Amino acid sequence: MGLFKRRKLMSTILRIYRAKPNPPGKNESQSTPVGAEILLGEWVDIENVGTESITFSNIQLHHTLFNSLCQTRGGIECYWNAQGKGLLKPAQILRVHTGKQCDKAQLSNVDDGDTDWHAYAERDNFVLNTRCGDIIVITWVDDQGRSYRDAASYAPNPRAGAILVRLDNQLIQAEGESESP
């Protein structure tokens, strides 16, 4: 037997897994208040595909800013900044909703299911850009202070209620992935 033990490789890897950027009833140009159920219906799923747990307080979710011509403005805006000492363990999924936690009783079955954790951006307005498409970016820091990033984009005007899934660096509508037939 050798004198050396095989060292297990550890990784802290998050990825944008799925998103629903255009819930039914969303109108980005709407100036009147939006119902809580519609705001909660805009969300992004983050999956821990690594081998190490990641503390929530080390995770941030961003999206790209666009001008009226759908050209990027060269920056990103914070969509959600994690709070708390909870852990996203390997193979777990965290769903970040645009709406408020106090309204979570209004989550539809589709928006409530198929995830391990729910977080809320505490917003009164939509964040994800439907007209131009968007680039969603997640950043996180591991326990040694190293920074990481993942990004995925989707095309303009996703169908209302469509749940987009990850394929390479794109979020696309897959067969059978929508809120209603």
Rosetta constraint file for C-alpha pairs under 8 A:
AtomPair CA 10 CA 50 HARMONIC 7.56 0.50
AtomPair CA 10 CA 51 HARMONIC 5.63 0.50
AtomPair CA 10 CA 52 HARMONIC 6.43 0.50
AtomPair CA 11 CA 50 HARMONIC 4.99 0.50
AtomPair CA 11 CA 51 HARMONIC 5.15 0.50
AtomPair CA 11 CA 52 HARMONIC 5.83 0.50
AtomPair CA 12 CA 48 HARMONIC 7.71 0.50
AtomPair CA 12 CA 49 HARMONIC 7.77 0.50
AtomPair CA 12 CA 50 HARMONIC 4.85 0.50
AtomPair CA 12 CA 51 HARMONIC 6.31 0.50
AtomPair CA 12 CA 52 HARMONIC 5.33 0.50
AtomPair CA 12 CA 53 HARMONIC 7.13 0.50
AtomPair CA 12 CA 54 HARMONIC 6.93 0.50
AtomPair CA 12 CA 142 HARMONIC 6.59 0.50
AtomPair CA 13 CA 48 HARMONIC 5.97 0.50
AtomPair CA 13 CA 49 HARMONIC 5.50 0.50
AtomPair CA 13 CA 50 HARMONIC 4.42 0.50
AtomPair CA 13 CA 51 HARMONIC 7.73 0.50
AtomPair CA 13 CA 148 HARMONIC 7.97 0.50
AtomPair CA 14 CA 46 HARMONIC 6.62 0.50
AtomPair CA 14 CA 47 HARMONIC 5.60 0.50
AtomPair CA 14 CA 48 HARMONIC 4.55 0.50
AtomPair CA 14 CA 49 HARMONIC 5.77 0.50
AtomPair CA 14 CA 50 HARMONIC 6.78 0.50
AtomPair CA 14 CA 138 HARMONIC 7.85 0.50
AtomPair CA 14 CA 150 HARMONIC 7.13 0.50
AtomPair CA 15 CA 46 HARMONIC 5.69 0.50
AtomPair CA 15 CA 47 HARMONIC 5.42 0.50
AtomPair CA 15 CA 48 HARMONIC 6.61 0.50
AtomPair CA 15 CA 49 HARMONIC 6.99 0.50
AtomPair CA 15 CA 138 HARMONIC 7.42 0.50
AtomPair CA 15 CA 150 HARMONIC 5.80 0.50
AtomPair CA 15 CA 151 HARMONIC 7.59 0.50
AtomPair CA 16 CA 44 HARMONIC 7.28 0.50
AtomPair CA 16 CA 45 HARMONIC 6.05 0.50
AtomPair CA 16 CA 46 HARMONIC 4.71 0.50
AtomPair CA 16 CA 47 HARMONIC 6.37 0.50
AtomPair CA 16 CA 136 HARMONIC 7.76 0.50
AtomPair CA 16 CA 137 HARMONIC 7.78 0.50
AtomPair CA 16 CA 138 HARMONIC 7.15 0.50
AtomPair CA 16 CA 150 HARMONIC 6.95 0.50
AtomPair CA 16 CA 151 HARMONIC 6.84 0.50
AtomPair CA 16 CA 152 HARMONIC 6.57 0.50
AtomPair CA 16 CA 166 HARMONIC 7.34 0.50
AtomPair CA 17 CA 44 HARMONIC 7.70 0.50
AtomPair CA 17 CA 45 HARMONIC 5.42 0.50
AtomPair CA 17 CA 46 HARMONIC 5.46 0.50
AtomPair CA 17 CA 47 HARMONIC 5.82 0.50
AtomPair CA 17 CA 165 HARMONIC 6.30 0.50
AtomPair CA 17 CA 166 HARMONIC 5.52 0.50
AtomPair CA 18 CA 44 HARMONIC 5.96 0.50
AtomPair CA 18 CA 45 HARMONIC 5.01 0.50
AtomPair CA 18 CA 46 HARMONIC 7.33 0.50
AtomPair CA 18 CA 163 HARMONIC 6.99 0.50
AtomPair CA 18 CA 164 HARMONIC 5.52 0.50
AtomPair CA 18 CA 165 HARMONIC 4.49 0.50
AtomPair CA 18 CA 166 HARMONIC 5.97 0.50
AtomPair CA 18 CA 171 HARMONIC 6.92 0.50
AtomPair CA 19 CA 42 HARMONIC 7.77 0.50
AtomPair CA 19 CA 43 HARMONIC 5.67 0.50
AtomPair CA 19 CA 44 HARMONIC 4.26 0.50
AtomPair CA 19 CA 45 HARMONIC 5.91 0.50
AtomPair CA 19 CA 163 HARMONIC 5.84 0.50
AtomPair CA 19 CA 164 HARMONIC 5.19 0.50
AtomPair CA 19 CA 165 HARMONIC 6.69 0.50
AtomPair CA 19 CA 171 HARMONIC 7.40 0.50
AtomPair CA 20 CA 41 HARMONIC 7.10 0.50
AtomPair CA 20 CA 42 HARMONIC 5.41 0.50
AtomPair CA 20 CA 43 HARMONIC 5.31 0.50
AtomPair CA 20 CA 44 HARMONIC 6.46 0.50
AtomPair CA 20 CA 161 HARMONIC 6.90 0.50
AtomPair CA 20 CA 162 HARMONIC 6.20 0.50
AtomPair CA 20 CA 163 HARMONIC 4.76 0.50
AtomPair CA 20 CA 164 HARMONIC 6.08 0.50
AtomPair CA 21 CA 42 HARMONIC 5.18 0.50
AtomPair CA 21 CA 43 HARMONIC 6.37 0.50
AtomPair CA 21 CA 44 HARMONIC 7.74 0.50
AtomPair CA 21 CA 128 HARMONIC 5.77 0.50
AtomPair CA 21 CA 129 HARMONIC 7.36 0.50
AtomPair CA 21 CA 130 HARMONIC 6.60 0.50
AtomPair CA 21 CA 158 HARMONIC 7.53 0.50
AtomPair CA 21 CA 162 HARMONIC 7.94 0.50
AtomPair CA 21 CA 163 HARMONIC 7.85 0.50
AtomPair CA 22 CA 26 HARMONIC 6.20 0.50
AtomPair CA 22 CA 41 HARMONIC 7.96 0.50
AtomPair CA 22 CA 42 HARMONIC 6.33 0.50
AtomPair CA 22 CA 130 HARMONIC 6.38 0.50
AtomPair CA 22 CA 158 HARMONIC 6.54 0.50
AtomPair CA 22 CA 159 HARMONIC 6.88 0.50
AtomPair CA 22 CA 160 HARMONIC 5.11 0.50
AtomPair CA 22 CA 161 HARMONIC 5.87 0.50
AtomPair CA 22 CA 162 HARMONIC 6.96 0.50
AtomPair CA 23 CA 38 HARMONIC 6.26 0.50
AtomPair CA 23 CA 39 HARMONIC 7.90 0.50
AtomPair CA 23 CA 41 HARMONIC 5.32 0.50
AtomPair CA 23 CA 42 HARMONIC 5.70 0.50
AtomPair CA 23 CA 160 HARMONIC 5.49 0.50
AtomPair CA 23 CA 161 HARMONIC 4.62 0.50
AtomPair CA 23 CA 162 HARMONIC 7.45 0.50
AtomPair CA 24 CA 38 HARMONIC 7.01 0.50
AtomPair CA 24 CA 160 HARMONIC 5.05 0.50
AtomPair CA 24 CA 161 HARMONIC 5.21 0.50
AtomPair CA 25 CA 38 HARMONIC 6.46 0.50
AtomPair CA 25 CA 160 HARMONIC 7.81 0.50
AtomPair CA 26 CA 38 HARMONIC 6.71 0.50
AtomPair CA 26 CA 160 HARMONIC 7.90 0.50
AtomPair CA 28 CA 126 HARMONIC 6.77 0.50
AtomPair CA 28 CA 129 HARMONIC 7.95 0.50
AtomPair CA 28 CA 130 HARMONIC 7.76 0.50
AtomPair CA 33 CA 124 HARMONIC 7.52 0.50
AtomPair CA 33 CA 125 HARMONIC 7.84 0.50
AtomPair CA 34 CA 38 HARMONIC 6.91 0.50
AtomPair CA 34 CA 39 HARMONIC 6.93 0.50
AtomPair CA 34 CA 124 HARMONIC 7.37 0.50
AtomPair CA 34 CA 125 HARMONIC 7.15 0.50
AtomPair CA 35 CA 39 HARMONIC 6.57 0.50
AtomPair CA 36 CA 40 HARMONIC 6.07 0.50
AtomPair CA 36 CA 99 HARMONIC 6.36 0.50
AtomPair CA 36 CA 100 HARMONIC 7.58 0.50
AtomPair CA 36 CA 103 HARMONIC 6.33 0.50
AtomPair CA 36 CA 106 HARMONIC 6.93 0.50
AtomPair CA 37 CA 41 HARMONIC 6.16 0.50
AtomPair CA 37 CA 99 HARMONIC 7.99 0.50
AtomPair CA 37 CA 103 HARMONIC 7.77 0.50
AtomPair CA 37 CA 106 HARMONIC 5.37 0.50
AtomPair CA 37 CA 107 HARMONIC 5.78 0.50
AtomPair CA 37 CA 108 HARMONIC 7.09 0.50
AtomPair CA 38 CA 42 HARMONIC 7.01 0.50
AtomPair CA 39 CA 97 HARMONIC 7.45 0.50
AtomPair CA 39 CA 98 HARMONIC 5.66 0.50
AtomPair CA 39 CA 99 HARMONIC 4.75 0.50
AtomPair CA 39 CA 124 HARMONIC 7.44 0.50
AtomPair CA 39 CA 125 HARMONIC 7.06 0.50
AtomPair CA 39 CA 126 HARMONIC 6.56 0.50
AtomPair CA 40 CA 97 HARMONIC 5.18 0.50
AtomPair CA 40 CA 98 HARMONIC 5.60 0.50
AtomPair CA 40 CA 99 HARMONIC 4.58 0.50
AtomPair CA 40 CA 100 HARMONIC 7.28 0.50
AtomPair CA 40 CA 104 HARMONIC 7.57 0.50
AtomPair CA 40 CA 106 HARMONIC 7.96 0.50
AtomPair CA 40 CA 107 HARMONIC 6.35 0.50
AtomPair CA 40 CA 111 HARMONIC 7.40 0.50
AtomPair CA 41 CA 97 HARMONIC 6.90 0.50
AtomPair CA 41 CA 98 HARMONIC 7.62 0.50
AtomPair CA 41 CA 107 HARMONIC 7.32 0.50
AtomPair CA 41 CA 108 HARMONIC 7.65 0.50
AtomPair CA 41 CA 111 HARMONIC 5.88 0.50
AtomPair CA 42 CA 97 HARMONIC 5.91 0.50
AtomPair CA 42 CA 98 HARMONIC 5.73 0.50
AtomPair CA 42 CA 99 HARMONIC 7.84 0.50
AtomPair CA 42 CA 126 HARMONIC 7.43 0.50
AtomPair CA 42 CA 128 HARMONIC 7.74 0.50
AtomPair CA 43 CA 95 HARMONIC 6.55 0.50
AtomPair CA 43 CA 96 HARMONIC 5.38 0.50
AtomPair CA 43 CA 97 HARMONIC 4.38 0.50
AtomPair CA 43 CA 98 HARMONIC 6.05 0.50
AtomPair CA 44 CA 95 HARMONIC 5.65 0.50
AtomPair CA 44 CA 96 HARMONIC 5.30 0.50
AtomPair CA 44 CA 97 HARMONIC 6.82 0.50
AtomPair CA 45 CA 93 HARMONIC 6.40 0.50
AtomPair CA 45 CA 94 HARMONIC 5.57 0.50
AtomPair CA 45 CA 95 HARMONIC 4.35 0.50
AtomPair CA 45 CA 96 HARMONIC 6.33 0.50
AtomPair CA 46 CA 93 HARMONIC 5.52 0.50
AtomPair CA 46 CA 94 HARMONIC 5.10 0.50
AtomPair CA 46 CA 95 HARMONIC 6.31 0.50
AtomPair CA 46 CA 96 HARMONIC 7.89 0.50
AtomPair CA 47 CA 91 HARMONIC 6.54 0.50
AtomPair CA 47 CA 92 HARMONIC 5.86 0.50
AtomPair CA 47 CA 93 HARMONIC 4.42 0.50
AtomPair CA 47 CA 94 HARMONIC 6.42 0.50
AtomPair CA 48 CA 53 HARMONIC 7.72 0.50
AtomPair CA 48 CA 54 HARMONIC 7.98 0.50
AtomPair CA 48 CA 88 HARMONIC 6.67 0.50
AtomPair CA 48 CA 89 HARMONIC 6.57 0.50
AtomPair CA 48 CA 90 HARMONIC 5.07 0.50
AtomPair CA 48 CA 91 HARMONIC 5.28 0.50
AtomPair CA 48 CA 92 HARMONIC 5.69 0.50
AtomPair CA 48 CA 93 HARMONIC 6.53 0.50
AtomPair CA 49 CA 90 HARMONIC 5.94 0.50
AtomPair CA 49 CA 91 HARMONIC 5.66 0.50
AtomPair CA 50 CA 90 HARMONIC 5.76 0.50
AtomPair CA 50 CA 91 HARMONIC 7.62 0.50
AtomPair CA 51 CA 90 HARMONIC 5.50 0.50
AtomPair CA 52 CA 89 HARMONIC 6.68 0.50
AtomPair CA 52 CA 90 HARMONIC 6.04 0.50
AtomPair CA 53 CA 87 HARMONIC 5.86 0.50
AtomPair CA 53 CA 88 HARMONIC 5.42 0.50
AtomPair CA 53 CA 89 HARMONIC 4.21 0.50
AtomPair CA 53 CA 90 HARMONIC 5.84 0.50
AtomPair CA 54 CA 58 HARMONIC 7.21 0.50
AtomPair CA 54 CA 87 HARMONIC 5.44 0.50
AtomPair CA 54 CA 88 HARMONIC 5.24 0.50
AtomPair CA 54 CA 89 HARMONIC 6.57 0.50
AtomPair CA 54 CA 142 HARMONIC 6.80 0.50
AtomPair CA 55 CA 59 HARMONIC 7.39 0.50
AtomPair CA 55 CA 84 HARMONIC 7.95 0.50
AtomPair CA 55 CA 85 HARMONIC 5.84 0.50
AtomPair CA 55 CA 86 HARMONIC 5.82 0.50
AtomPair CA 55 CA 87 HARMONIC 4.56 0.50
AtomPair CA 55 CA 88 HARMONIC 6.37 0.50
AtomPair CA 56 CA 82 HARMONIC 5.44 0.50
AtomPair CA 56 CA 83 HARMONIC 6.14 0.50
AtomPair CA 56 CA 84 HARMONIC 6.07 0.50
AtomPair CA 56 CA 85 HARMONIC 5.94 0.50
AtomPair CA 56 CA 86 HARMONIC 5.56 0.50
AtomPair CA 56 CA 87 HARMONIC 5.79 0.50
AtomPair CA 56 CA 88 HARMONIC 6.66 0.50
AtomPair CA 57 CA 81 HARMONIC 7.60 0.50
AtomPair CA 57 CA 82 HARMONIC 4.90 0.50
AtomPair CA 57 CA 83 HARMONIC 4.82 0.50
AtomPair CA 57 CA 84 HARMONIC 5.51 0.50
AtomPair CA 57 CA 85 HARMONIC 6.17 0.50
AtomPair CA 57 CA 86 HARMONIC 7.86 0.50
AtomPair CA 58 CA 82 HARMONIC 6.96 0.50
AtomPair CA 58 CA 140 HARMONIC 5.26 0.50
AtomPair CA 58 CA 141 HARMONIC 5.31 0.50
AtomPair CA 58 CA 142 HARMONIC 7.31 0.50
AtomPair CA 59 CA 81 HARMONIC 6.62 0.50
AtomPair CA 59 CA 82 HARMONIC 5.58 0.50
AtomPair CA 59 CA 138 HARMONIC 7.22 0.50
AtomPair CA 59 CA 139 HARMONIC 5.90 0.50
AtomPair CA 59 CA 140 HARMONIC 4.45 0.50
AtomPair CA 59 CA 141 HARMONIC 6.96 0.50
AtomPair CA 60 CA 78 HARMONIC 7.22 0.50
AtomPair CA 60 CA 79 HARMONIC 7.76 0.50
AtomPair CA 60 CA 80 HARMONIC 5.87 0.50
AtomPair CA 60 CA 81 HARMONIC 4.66 0.50
AtomPair CA 60 CA 82 HARMONIC 6.01 0.50
AtomPair CA 60 CA 138 HARMONIC 5.74 0.50
AtomPair CA 60 CA 139 HARMONIC 5.28 0.50
AtomPair CA 60 CA 140 HARMONIC 6.28 0.50
AtomPair CA 61 CA 78 HARMONIC 6.09 0.50
AtomPair CA 61 CA 79 HARMONIC 5.42 0.50
AtomPair CA 61 CA 80 HARMONIC 5.05 0.50
AtomPair CA 61 CA 81 HARMONIC 6.43 0.50
AtomPair CA 61 CA 136 HARMONIC 7.39 0.50
AtomPair CA 61 CA 137 HARMONIC 5.88 0.50
AtomPair CA 61 CA 138 HARMONIC 4.51 0.50
AtomPair CA 61 CA 139 HARMONIC 6.46 0.50
AtomPair CA 62 CA 76 HARMONIC 6.15 0.50
AtomPair CA 62 CA 77 HARMONIC 5.38 0.50
AtomPair CA 62 CA 78 HARMONIC 4.33 0.50
AtomPair CA 62 CA 79 HARMONIC 4.75 0.50
AtomPair CA 62 CA 80 HARMONIC 6.79 0.50
AtomPair CA 62 CA 136 HARMONIC 5.88 0.50
AtomPair CA 62 CA 137 HARMONIC 4.95 0.50
AtomPair CA 62 CA 138 HARMONIC 6.08 0.50
AtomPair CA 62 CA 139 HARMONIC 7.99 0.50
AtomPair CA 63 CA 76 HARMONIC 5.38 0.50
AtomPair CA 63 CA 77 HARMONIC 5.53 0.50
AtomPair CA 63 CA 78 HARMONIC 6.65 0.50
AtomPair CA 63 CA 79 HARMONIC 6.40 0.50
AtomPair CA 63 CA 127 HARMONIC 7.95 0.50
AtomPair CA 63 CA 128 HARMONIC 6.99 0.50
AtomPair CA 63 CA 134 HARMONIC 6.74 0.50
AtomPair CA 63 CA 135 HARMONIC 5.63 0.50
AtomPair CA 63 CA 136 HARMONIC 4.48 0.50
AtomPair CA 63 CA 137 HARMONIC 5.78 0.50
AtomPair CA 64 CA 72 HARMONIC 6.99 0.50
AtomPair CA 64 CA 73 HARMONIC 7.97 0.50
AtomPair CA 64 CA 74 HARMONIC 7.91 0.50
AtomPair CA 64 CA 75 HARMONIC 6.13 0.50
AtomPair CA 64 CA 76 HARMONIC 4.35 0.50
AtomPair CA 64 CA 77 HARMONIC 6.29 0.50
AtomPair CA 64 CA 134 HARMONIC 6.08 0.50
AtomPair CA 64 CA 135 HARMONIC 5.37 0.50
AtomPair CA 64 CA 136 HARMONIC 6.67 0.50
AtomPair CA 64 CA 137 HARMONIC 7.91 0.50
AtomPair CA 65 CA 72 HARMONIC 5.80 0.50
AtomPair CA 65 CA 73 HARMONIC 5.60 0.50
AtomPair CA 65 CA 74 HARMONIC 7.17 0.50
AtomPair CA 65 CA 75 HARMONIC 5.87 0.50
AtomPair CA 65 CA 76 HARMONIC 5.57 0.50
AtomPair CA 65 CA 77 HARMONIC 6.64 0.50
AtomPair CA 66 CA 70 HARMONIC 5.28 0.50
AtomPair CA 66 CA 71 HARMONIC 5.28 0.50
AtomPair CA 66 CA 72 HARMONIC 4.33 0.50
AtomPair CA 66 CA 73 HARMONIC 5.22 0.50
AtomPair CA 66 CA 132 HARMONIC 7.50 0.50
AtomPair CA 67 CA 71 HARMONIC 5.52 0.50
AtomPair CA 67 CA 72 HARMONIC 6.40 0.50
AtomPair CA 67 CA 73 HARMONIC 6.14 0.50
AtomPair CA 70 CA 131 HARMONIC 7.92 0.50
AtomPair CA 70 CA 132 HARMONIC 5.19 0.50
AtomPair CA 79 CA 121 HARMONIC 6.66 0.50
AtomPair CA 79 CA 127 HARMONIC 6.81 0.50
AtomPair CA 80 CA 96 HARMONIC 7.57 0.50
AtomPair CA 80 CA 120 HARMONIC 7.58 0.50
AtomPair CA 80 CA 121 HARMONIC 5.06 0.50
AtomPair CA 81 CA 121 HARMONIC 7.62 0.50
AtomPair CA 82 CA 119 HARMONIC 7.93 0.50
AtomPair CA 88 CA 92 HARMONIC 6.11 0.50
AtomPair CA 88 CA 93 HARMONIC 7.43 0.50
AtomPair CA 88 CA 94 HARMONIC 7.34 0.50
AtomPair CA 92 CA 115 HARMONIC 7.47 0.50
AtomPair CA 92 CA 116 HARMONIC 5.90 0.50
AtomPair CA 92 CA 117 HARMONIC 7.95 0.50
AtomPair CA 93 CA 115 HARMONIC 5.28 0.50
AtomPair CA 93 CA 116 HARMONIC 5.30 0.50
AtomPair CA 93 CA 117 HARMONIC 6.42 0.50
AtomPair CA 94 CA 115 HARMONIC 6.29 0.50
AtomPair CA 94 CA 116 HARMONIC 6.04 0.50
AtomPair CA 94 CA 117 HARMONIC 4.61 0.50
AtomPair CA 94 CA 118 HARMONIC 5.76 0.50
AtomPair CA 94 CA 119 HARMONIC 7.19 0.50
AtomPair CA 95 CA 115 HARMONIC 6.58 0.50
AtomPair CA 95 CA 116 HARMONIC 7.91 0.50
AtomPair CA 95 CA 117 HARMONIC 6.11 0.50
AtomPair CA 95 CA 118 HARMONIC 4.85 0.50
AtomPair CA 95 CA 119 HARMONIC 6.12 0.50
AtomPair CA 96 CA 118 HARMONIC 5.97 0.50
AtomPair CA 96 CA 119 HARMONIC 4.70 0.50
AtomPair CA 96 CA 120 HARMONIC 5.50 0.50
AtomPair CA 96 CA 121 HARMONIC 6.79 0.50
AtomPair CA 97 CA 118 HARMONIC 7.33 0.50
AtomPair CA 97 CA 119 HARMONIC 6.17 0.50
AtomPair CA 97 CA 120 HARMONIC 4.80 0.50
AtomPair CA 97 CA 121 HARMONIC 6.05 0.50
AtomPair CA 98 CA 120 HARMONIC 5.91 0.50
AtomPair CA 98 CA 121 HARMONIC 4.84 0.50
AtomPair CA 98 CA 122 HARMONIC 6.42 0.50
AtomPair CA 98 CA 123 HARMONIC 5.74 0.50
AtomPair CA 98 CA 124 HARMONIC 7.95 0.50
AtomPair CA 98 CA 125 HARMONIC 7.72 0.50
AtomPair CA 98 CA 126 HARMONIC 6.66 0.50
AtomPair CA 98 CA 127 HARMONIC 6.96 0.50
AtomPair CA 99 CA 103 HARMONIC 7.47 0.50
AtomPair CA 99 CA 120 HARMONIC 5.94 0.50
AtomPair CA 99 CA 121 HARMONIC 6.02 0.50
AtomPair CA 99 CA 122 HARMONIC 5.23 0.50
AtomPair CA 99 CA 123 HARMONIC 5.16 0.50
AtomPair CA 99 CA 124 HARMONIC 6.42 0.50
AtomPair CA 99 CA 125 HARMONIC 7.80 0.50
AtomPair CA 100 CA 104 HARMONIC 6.98 0.50
AtomPair CA 100 CA 120 HARMONIC 5.49 0.50
AtomPair CA 100 CA 121 HARMONIC 6.52 0.50
AtomPair CA 100 CA 122 HARMONIC 4.20 0.50
AtomPair CA 100 CA 123 HARMONIC 6.28 0.50
AtomPair CA 100 CA 124 HARMONIC 7.75 0.50
AtomPair CA 101 CA 119 HARMONIC 7.41 0.50
AtomPair CA 101 CA 120 HARMONIC 5.56 0.50
AtomPair CA 101 CA 122 HARMONIC 6.79 0.50
AtomPair CA 103 CA 107 HARMONIC 7.64 0.50
AtomPair CA 107 CA 111 HARMONIC 5.94 0.50
AtomPair CA 107 CA 112 HARMONIC 5.77 0.50
AtomPair CA 108 CA 112 HARMONIC 6.07 0.50
AtomPair CA 109 CA 113 HARMONIC 6.01 0.50
AtomPair CA 110 CA 179 HARMONIC 6.52 0.50
AtomPair CA 128 CA 134 HARMONIC 6.63 0.50
AtomPair CA 129 CA 133 HARMONIC 5.51 0.50
AtomPair CA 129 CA 134 HARMONIC 5.49 0.50
AtomPair CA 130 CA 134 HARMONIC 7.18 0.50
AtomPair CA 130 CA 156 HARMONIC 5.80 0.50
AtomPair CA 130 CA 157 HARMONIC 5.16 0.50
AtomPair CA 130 CA 158 HARMONIC 6.57 0.50
AtomPair CA 131 CA 156 HARMONIC 5.26 0.50
AtomPair CA 131 CA 157 HARMONIC 5.16 0.50
AtomPair CA 132 CA 155 HARMONIC 7.24 0.50
AtomPair CA 132 CA 156 HARMONIC 4.61 0.50
AtomPair CA 132 CA 157 HARMONIC 6.98 0.50
AtomPair CA 133 CA 153 HARMONIC 7.26 0.50
AtomPair CA 133 CA 154 HARMONIC 5.38 0.50
AtomPair CA 133 CA 155 HARMONIC 4.63 0.50
AtomPair CA 133 CA 156 HARMONIC 3.78 0.50
AtomPair CA 133 CA 157 HARMONIC 6.51 0.50
AtomPair CA 133 CA 158 HARMONIC 7.73 0.50
AtomPair CA 134 CA 153 HARMONIC 5.54 0.50
AtomPair CA 134 CA 154 HARMONIC 5.76 0.50
AtomPair CA 134 CA 155 HARMONIC 7.14 0.50
AtomPair CA 134 CA 156 HARMONIC 7.52 0.50
AtomPair CA 135 CA 151 HARMONIC 6.67 0.50
AtomPair CA 135 CA 152 HARMONIC 5.70 0.50
AtomPair CA 135 CA 153 HARMONIC 4.11 0.50
AtomPair CA 135 CA 154 HARMONIC 6.71 0.50
AtomPair CA 136 CA 151 HARMONIC 5.54 0.50
AtomPair CA 136 CA 152 HARMONIC 5.47 0.50
AtomPair CA 136 CA 153 HARMONIC 5.98 0.50
AtomPair CA 137 CA 149 HARMONIC 6.97 0.50
AtomPair CA 137 CA 150 HARMONIC 5.73 0.50
AtomPair CA 137 CA 151 HARMONIC 4.33 0.50
AtomPair CA 137 CA 152 HARMONIC 6.72 0.50
AtomPair CA 138 CA 149 HARMONIC 5.60 0.50
AtomPair CA 138 CA 150 HARMONIC 5.34 0.50
AtomPair CA 138 CA 151 HARMONIC 6.35 0.50
AtomPair CA 139 CA 147 HARMONIC 7.14 0.50
AtomPair CA 139 CA 148 HARMONIC 5.60 0.50
AtomPair CA 139 CA 149 HARMONIC 4.39 0.50
AtomPair CA 139 CA 150 HARMONIC 6.63 0.50
AtomPair CA 140 CA 147 HARMONIC 5.80 0.50
AtomPair CA 140 CA 148 HARMONIC 5.36 0.50
AtomPair CA 140 CA 149 HARMONIC 6.50 0.50
AtomPair CA 141 CA 145 HARMONIC 5.58 0.50
AtomPair CA 141 CA 146 HARMONIC 5.37 0.50
AtomPair CA 141 CA 147 HARMONIC 4.48 0.50
AtomPair CA 141 CA 148 HARMONIC 6.18 0.50
AtomPair CA 142 CA 146 HARMONIC 5.49 0.50
AtomPair CA 142 CA 147 HARMONIC 6.73 0.50
AtomPair CA 142 CA 148 HARMONIC 7.99 0.50
AtomPair CA 151 CA 169 HARMONIC 6.84 0.50
AtomPair CA 152 CA 166 HARMONIC 7.57 0.50
AtomPair CA 152 CA 169 HARMONIC 4.72 0.50
AtomPair CA 152 CA 170 HARMONIC 5.22 0.50
AtomPair CA 152 CA 171 HARMONIC 6.34 0.50
AtomPair CA 153 CA 169 HARMONIC 6.57 0.50
AtomPair CA 153 CA 170 HARMONIC 4.98 0.50
AtomPair CA 153 CA 171 HARMONIC 5.78 0.50
AtomPair CA 154 CA 158 HARMONIC 7.89 0.50
AtomPair CA 154 CA 170 HARMONIC 5.73 0.50
AtomPair CA 154 CA 171 HARMONIC 4.94 0.50
AtomPair CA 154 CA 172 HARMONIC 6.48 0.50
AtomPair CA 155 CA 171 HARMONIC 7.99 0.50
AtomPair CA 155 CA 172 HARMONIC 7.90 0.50
AtomPair CA 158 CA 162 HARMONIC 6.77 0.50
AtomPair CA 161 CA 178 HARMONIC 5.66 0.50
AtomPair CA 161 CA 179 HARMONIC 5.05 0.50
AtomPair CA 161 CA 180 HARMONIC 7.05 0.50
AtomPair CA 162 CA 173 HARMONIC 6.45 0.50
AtomPair CA 162 CA 177 HARMONIC 6.37 0.50
AtomPair CA 162 CA 178 HARMONIC 4.23 0.50
AtomPair CA 162 CA 179 HARMONIC 6.19 0.50
AtomPair CA 163 CA 173 HARMONIC 6.19 0.50
AtomPair CA 163 CA 174 HARMONIC 7.86 0.50
AtomPair CA 163 CA 177 HARMONIC 5.27 0.50
AtomPair CA 163 CA 178 HARMONIC 5.01 0.50
AtomPair CA 163 CA 179 HARMONIC 7.05 0.50
AtomPair CA 164 CA 171 HARMONIC 5.18 0.50
AtomPair CA 164 CA 172 HARMONIC 4.73 0.50
AtomPair CA 164 CA 173 HARMONIC 4.54 0.50
AtomPair CA 164 CA 174 HARMONIC 6.76 0.50
AtomPair CA 164 CA 177 HARMONIC 7.07 0.50
AtomPair CA 165 CA 170 HARMONIC 7.98 0.50
AtomPair CA 165 CA 171 HARMONIC 5.01 0.50
AtomPair CA 165 CA 172 HARMONIC 5.39 0.50
AtomPair CA 165 CA 173 HARMONIC 6.20 0.50
AtomPair CA 165 CA 174 HARMONIC 6.53 0.50
AtomPair CA 166 CA 170 HARMONIC 5.73 0.50
AtomPair CA 166 CA 171 HARMONIC 4.56 0.50
AtomPair CA 166 CA 172 HARMONIC 6.47 0.50
AtomPair CA 167 CA 171 HARMONIC 6.17 0.50
AtomPair CA 167 CA 172 HARMONIC 6.94 0.50
AtomPair CA 173 CA 177 HARMONIC 6.34 0.50
AtomPair CA 173 CA 178 HARMONIC 7.81 0.50
AtomPair CA 176 CA 181 HARMONIC 7.96 0.50
